Amino acid sequence: MTSRTWLITGANSGFGRHLSEQLLSRGDRVVGTFRAAGSVADLSARWPDAFRAAHLDVTDPAEITAVVDEAWAALARIDVVVSNAGYGLMGAAEELTDEQMVHQIATNLTGSIRLIRAALPHLRRQGGGRILQLSSVGGQAAWPGGSLYHATKWGVEGFADALAGEVAPFGIDVTIVEPGGARTNFRYGGSVLADGIEAYNGTPVAGIRRILTERTTQGVGDPALMAAAMIASVDQDPAPRRLVLGSDAYQAIENALNTRLADVRTQRESAAATDAPLEGVTTGGPADLDAEKRDR
């Protein structure tokens, strides 16, 4: 087992806490970020030489850069960057305030992008590393009542998917982690529920509102086992592009992909009907990029 150094955002709770504890217990070093004062004090006390705590609000671009630069300056090398910090904003799109919408995007999407962008120069200079981007089953499947949350997760998946091709020449690998429901504080402690609009009572949006207010359901996933699977994925070569965790995630993602693929396949002829006559002109669309990748 190779000893590594990790940078993990949101190390104070949920997957970040499970990852940190497991890694420290096996002898790895962790830079763990937090927002709430004192929330990682026990980790610092138990592993004073291996755990480095850093306050970080991922909506603050300057703080992201400072934390990442200081971590590399102090430790010389960081092998794995885990972009984990995030939360769920639930409610119909119409029910959300502008402030809620902006904060959700700034935390889950632009915060993740800025963290990774800040780490990339360091990863390139040291000759490689691994990035784990926490997404969700909600990065592939979508349900009413989670429109803004899904927007951030679908967005960060697109970013990470394209990023993987950009940084592969530098020995940097990217894995998108897609957990299903897990028994963490994400659902009932970390999620924000928008104030309801009466018109949505009795619509599909009411389902998520009922789950978050009645608190009668639990995720099927064991967060400790999910964290262990994330850690194990770093030893895989080549790195998995996506890591699906939980039987519920697998089923929902498979259903969503099959539905989308079936819909696309019904449009093969109608899609081709909009092509311009070639007449010797070389095209340069997405299909050409895919063909180029295959040829390589």
HELIX and SHEET records of a PDB file:
HELIX    1   1 GLY A   14  SER A   25  1                                  12    
HELIX    2   2 ALA A   41  ARG A   46  1                                   6    
HELIX    3   3 PRO A   61  LEU A   75  1                                  15    
HELIX    4   4 ALA A   93  GLU A   95  5                                   3    
HELIX    5   5 ASP A   98  GLN A  104  1                                   7    
HELIX    6   6 ILE A  105  THR A  110  3                                   6    
HELIX    7   7 GLY A  111  GLN A  126  1                                  16    
HELIX    8   8 VAL A  137  GLY A  139  5                                   3    
HELIX    9   9 SER A  147  VAL A  167  1                                  21    
HELIX   10  10 ALA A  168  PHE A  170  5                                   3    
HELIX   11  11 GLU A  198  TYR A  200  5                                   3    
HELIX   12  12 VAL A  205  GLU A  214  1                                  10    
HELIX   13  13 PRO A  223  SER A  233  1                                  11    
HELIX   14  14 SER A  247  ARG A  265  1                                  19    
HELIX   15  15 ARG A  268  ALA A  272  1                                   5    
HELIX   16  16 PRO A  286  ASP A  295  1                                  10    
SHEET    1   A 7 PHE A  51  HIS A  55  0                                        
SHEET    2   A 7 ARG A  29  PHE A  34  1                                        
SHEET    3   A 7 THR A   5  ILE A   8  1                                        
SHEET    4   A 7 VAL A  80  SER A  83  1                                        
SHEET    5   A 7 GLY A 129  LEU A 134  1                                        
SHEET    6   A 7 ILE A 172  PRO A 179  1                                        
SHEET    7   A 7 ARG A 242  LEU A 245  1                                        
SHEET    1   B 2 LEU A  89  MET A  90  0                                        
SHEET    2   B 2 VAL A 192  LEU A 193  1                                        
END                                                                             
